[in-house]
Amino acid sequence: MEREIAENPRWRARAERILQHFPKATCIPIEHYKDVFNRRHQSVPVQHRTQALILAVKHGTLVYPGAEVCQSMGNAHFYYASAMMNCLFDCEYCYLKGMYPSGNLVIFLNLEDIFAEVETLLQKHPVYLCISYDTDLLAIEHLSGYVKAWTEFTAAHPDLSIEIRTKSGNPRLFEGMNACPRNIFAFTLSPDYVVSHYEHRTGSLKERLACIQKGIAQGFTIRLCFDPMIACPDWRTAYGEMVEEVFQTIPIEKVQDVSLGSFRLSDSYLKEMRRNMPDSAVVQYPYVNDHGVYHYSADLTAAMEGFLLERLTERIPREKIFRWD
């Protein structure tokens, strides 16, 4: 934990609430989280097996323009914010494994500073903000309470919409939260094969669909994300069965919209991931490098995305499906 946290009553109280979950933990004071997080010669895969938690304060820029490889869902003023670095879940293909030098978790305790920066942007124009790109905030909601805080902040700011992306299957996910149409809960959905082989510690497809079903029943805004699509043995059958389960389980007409896209990743991130994960089939796949972005071949991309798009449009209006280009 950074020493600076003790100097601020709000940060200190937030840290103490988190530490209550770990009564036997060893708490080591540090000057700056980068002294630990950015050390050389760390092993991201090994650290993911026994993650350490770093409590810190984030300075400098706190809200960033949305990345080109991410979907804006048609929003002109697209941003993202990170109140946490790294993820409790352990998806093999996740870009965080190539972006960060560490597999440990960092929680930034100065959430109100991020709120203040968003409010500054709101004075200029409406804001569409993704708050769960560099982590899965819902996976640690029991520790931080950040998603609830964000939903309350959004409800109080009419020109703000947020997306909370997740692979959680926690049946208590929506407890204590009030529905607001501008709080969009975006569930990444993958076939059982992809979940079991590559999306470690995440909720199963069945568990995620149960959460979606509950969220819709309680009036929450739900987005379905078939993104990234991952090539796997007999992918047509795998994705076809997944779509059929989606259609049979949830009232699809009550879903706000859908995103669709296949795997893509910057070359620098993938090179680092390949060095760290030599035995991962999804990481070592022979992708095509197109202007610094690795993705499937044009033929496979068209076949996979075209197949899923055709199945989805059987029940979902085309204008509600956003396909990454």
C-alpha positions in Angstrom: 0.0 0.0 0.0 1.3 3.4 -0.9 2.3 5.6 2.1 0.4 8.5 0.5 -2.9 6.8 1.2 -2.6 7.4 5.0 -2.5 11.1 4.4 -6.1 11.3 3.1 -9.0 10.3 5.3 -11.2 9.2 2.3 -8.4 7.0 0.8 -7.4 5.6 4.2 -11.0 4.6 5.0 -11.4 3.0 1.6 -8.2 1.0 2.1 -9.3 -0.1 5.5 -12.6 -1.5 4.1 -10.7 -3.5 1.5 -8.2 -4.8 4.0 -11.0 -6.1 6.2 -11.4 -8.8 3.6 -7.8 -10.0 4.2 -7.3 -10.1 8.0 -4.3 -12.4 7.7 -2.6 -10.5 4.8 0.9 -9.0 5.1 0.6 -5.2 4.3 3.8 -3.8 3.0 4.2 0.1 2.7 5.6 1.3 -0.6 6.4 4.8 -2.0 4.8 4.2 -5.5 2.9 1.4 -7.0 5.2 1.4 -10.1 8.1 0.4 -7.8 6.4 -3.0 -7.5 4.2 -3.2 -10.5 6.8 -2.1 -13.1 9.7 -4.2 -11.9 11.7 -6.0 -14.5 11.8 -9.8 -15.0 8.3 -10.5 -13.6 6.3 -13.5 -14.8 2.7 -12.5 -15.6 1.4 -16.0 -15.9 2.9 -17.1 -12.6 1.7 -14.0 -10.8 -1.8 -14.6 -12.1 -1.9 -17.8 -10.1 -1.3 -16.0 -6.8 -2.0 -12.4 -7.3 -0.9 -9.7 -4.9 -3.1 -6.6 -4.3 -1.6 -3.2 -4.6 -3.5 -0.2 -3.2 -2.5 3.1 -4.8 -3.4 6.6 -5.8 -3.4 7.6 -9.5 -2.1 10.9 -10.6 -2.0 12.7 -14.0 -4.6 12.0 -16.7 -7.4 9.8 -15.4 -9.8 9.7 -18.4 -8.6 8.7 -21.9 -9.9 8.7 -25.5 -11.3 5.3 -26.5 -8.8 3.0 -28.3 -9.2 2.3 -32.1 -9.5 -1.5 -31.6 -12.5 -0.9 -29.2 -16.1 -0.3 -30.3 -17.6 3.1 -29.7 -21.1 1.8 -30.3 -21.8 4.8 -32.5 -20.9 7.4 -29.8 -19.1 10.5 -30.9 -17.4 11.3 -27.5 -16.0 7.9 -26.5 -13.6 7.6 -23.5 -12.5 5.1 -20.9 -11.3 5.3 -17.4 -9.3 2.9 -15.2 -9.9 2.7 -11.5 -8.0 -0.6 -11.5 -5.2 -2.3 -13.4 -5.3 -6.0 -14.3 -8.1 -8.5 -13.7 -9.1 -11.2 -11.2 -10.2 -13.3 -14.2 -7.4 -15.0 -16.2 -8.3 -15.0 -19.9 -5.4 -16.3 -22.0 -6.0 -14.0 -24.9 -6.5 -10.8 -22.9 -4.4 -7.9 -24.1 -3.6 -6.9 -20.5 -1.1 -9.8 -20.4 0.9 -8.0 -23.1 0.3 -4.5 -21.9 1.3 -4.8 -18.3 4.7 -6.1 -16.9 2.9 -7.6 -13.9 0.1 -10.0 -13.2 -0.7 -8.4 -9.8 -3.8 -6.2 -9.2 -3.8 -2.5 -8.6 -6.8 -0.6 -7.1 -6.7 3.2 -7.3 -8.4 4.6 -4.2 -9.0 8.2 -5.5 -12.2 7.4 -7.4 -13.5 10.9 -6.8 -10.7 12.4 -8.8 -11.8 10.4 -11.8 -15.3 11.6 -11.3 -14.1 15.2 -11.2 -12.2 14.7 -14.6 -15.4 13.3 -16.1 -17.4 16.3 -14.9 -14.9 18.6 -16.6 -15.5 16.7 -19.9 -19.2 16.9 -19.4 -19.0 20.7 -19.4 -17.9 20.4 -23.1 -20.1 17.6 -24.5 -21.9 14.4 -23.6 -19.6 11.5 -22.6 -19.8 7.8 -23.4 -17.4 6.2 -20.9 -16.2 2.6 -20.6 -15.1 2.0 -17.0 -14.2 -1.7 -17.2 -11.7 -2.1 -20.1 -8.4 -2.6 -18.1 -10.1 -4.9 -15.6 -13.4 -6.5 -14.8 -14.7 -4.2 -12.1 -17.7 -6.5 -11.3 -15.3 -9.3 -10.4 -14.1 -7.3 -7.4 -17.3 -5.4 -6.6 -17.4 -7.0 -3.2 -14.0 -5.4 -2.4 -14.3 -2.0 -4.0 -18.0 -1.1 -4.4 -16.8 0.9 -7.5 -19.5 -0.2 -9.9 -22.3 0.9 -7.5 -20.5 4.2 -7.0 -20.2 4.7 -10.8 -23.9 3.8 -11.4 -24.9 6.4 -8.8 -22.6 9.0 -10.3 -24.0 8.4 -13.8 -27.6 8.6 -12.6 -26.8 12.1 -11.3 -25.3 13.3 -14.6 -27.8 13.2 -17.5 -25.2 13.6 -20.3 -23.1 10.7 -19.1 -23.5 7.0 -20.2 -21.2 4.3 -19.0 -20.5 0.7 -20.1 -19.6 -1.9 -17.5 -18.0 -4.8 -19.4 -17.9 -8.2 -17.6 -17.6 -12.0 -17.8 -19.0 -12.4 -14.4 -21.5 -15.1 -13.5 -22.1 -13.8 -9.9 -25.9 -14.3 -9.2 -25.7 -11.3 -6.7 -24.3 -9.0 -9.3 -27.1 -6.4 -9.3 -27.7 -6.4 -5.6 -27.8 -2.9 -4.1 -27.9 -1.1 -7.5 -30.7 0.9 -9.0 -31.4 0.6 -12.7 -30.6 3.6 -14.9 -30.9 3.3 -18.7 -27.5 5.1 -19.1 -25.7 2.4 -17.0 -25.0 -0.3 -19.6 -24.0 -3.7 -18.4 -22.2 -5.4 -21.3 -21.7 -9.2 -21.0 -19.1 -10.9 -23.1 -20.5 -14.2 -24.3 -18.4 -17.1 -25.5 -19.1 -20.7 -26.4 -18.5 -23.3 -23.6 -15.3 -24.5 -25.4 -13.8 -21.0 -25.3 -14.8 -20.4 -21.7 -13.4 -23.7 -20.5 -10.1 -23.5 -22.4 -9.2 -19.8 -22.5 -11.4 -17.8 -20.1 -10.2 -19.1 -16.7 -12.0 -18.1 -13.5 -14.8 -16.4 -15.4 -18.5 -17.3 -15.1 -19.7 -20.0 -17.4 -22.0 -19.2 -20.3 -24.9 -20.6 -18.4 -24.0 -18.4 -15.3 -23.6 -15.3 -17.4 -26.9 -15.8 -19.1 -28.6 -16.3 -15.7 -27.2 -12.9 -14.7 -28.4 -11.3 -17.9 -31.9 -12.8 -17.3 -32.0 -11.4 -13.8 -30.7 -8.0 -14.9 -33.4 -7.7 -17.6 -36.1 -8.7 -15.2 -34.9 -5.9 -12.8 -34.9 -3.3 -15.5 -31.2 -2.9 -16.1 -29.8 -2.0 -19.5 -28.1 -5.0 -21.1 -25.7 -5.3 -24.0 -24.5 -8.6 -25.4 -20.9 -8.7 -26.6 -19.9 -11.5 -29.0 -16.5 -10.0 -29.0 -13.9 -11.3 -29.4 -14.9 -14.3 -31.4 -12.2 -16.9 -30.9 -11.4 -19.6 -33.5 -11.8 -23.1 -32.0 -12.3 -26.6 -33.3 -15.6 -26.8 -35.1 -16.3 -23.1 -34.4 -19.5 -23.1 -36.4 -21.1 -25.7 -34.1 -19.7 -24.0 -31.0 -21.0 -20.5 -31.9 -24.3 -21.9 -33.3 -25.1 -23.8 -30.1 -24.2 -20.7 -28.1 -26.5 -18.4 -30.0 -29.3 -21.0 -29.7 -28.8 -21.1 -25.9 -28.9 -17.3 -25.8 -32.2 -17.2 -27.8 -33.8 -19.8 -25.6 -32.7 -18.3 -22.3 -33.2 -14.5 -22.4 -35.9 -12.2 -23.9 -33.7 -11.0 -26.7 -36.1 -8.2 -27.6 -35.3 -6.5 -24.3 -31.5 -6.4 -25.0 -30.4 -2.8 -25.9 -27.9 -3.8 -28.5 -25.2 -6.2 -29.5 -21.5 -5.9 -30.4 -19.7 -8.4 -32.8 -16.1 -8.7 -33.7 -13.3 -11.3 -33.9 -10.0 -11.4 -32.1 -7.6 -8.5 -32.8 -4.6 -7.3 -30.8 -1.6 -4.9 -31.3 1.6 -6.6 -32.4 3.6 -5.4 -29.5 1.2 -6.9 -27.0 0.9 -10.2 -28.8 4.7 -10.5 -29.1 5.0 -10.1 -25.3 2.2 -12.6 -24.7 3.8 -15.2 -27.0 7.1 -14.9 -25.1 5.3 -15.4 -21.7 2.8 -18.1 -22.9 4.6 -20.5 -25.3 2.0 -23.2 -24.7 -1.2 -21.2 -25.2 -3.0 -22.3 -28.4 -4.9 -19.0 -28.7 -1.8 -16.9 -28.2 0.4 -18.9 -30.6 -2.2 -19.0 -33.4 -0.7 -17.8 -36.7 -2.5 -14.5 -37.0 -2.1 -12.0 -39.8 -0.3 -8.7 -39.0 -2.1 -5.9 -40.6 -0.5 -2.4 -40.0 0.5 -3.4 -36.5 -2.7 -5.2 -35.5 -2.8 -9.0 -35.4 -6.1 -10.7 -36.4 -7.4 -13.8 -38.3 -7.1 -14.0 -42.0 -9.6 -12.1 -44.1 -11.3 -15.3 -45.2 -11.6 -16.7 -41.6 -12.7 -13.3 -40.2 -15.5 -13.0 -42.9 -16.6 -16.6 -42.3 -16.8 -16.4 -38.5 -18.3 -12.9 -38.3 -20.6 -13.5 -41.2 -21.9 -16.8 -39.7 -22.6 -15.2 -36.3 -24.2 -12.1 -37.9 -26.5 -14.2 -39.9 -27.6 -16.2 -36.9 -28.1 -13.0 -34.7 -30.2 -11.2 -37.3 -32.7 -14.0 -37.2 -33.9 -12.5 -33.9 -32.2 -9.1 -33.6 -32.7 -6.1 -35.9 -29.6 -5.4 -37.9 -29.5 -1.7 -36.7 -29.0 -3.0 -33.1 -25.8 -5.0 -34.1 -22.5 -3.1 -34.0 -19.8 -4.9 -35.9 -16.2 -3.8 -35.4 -14.5 -2.8 -38.7 
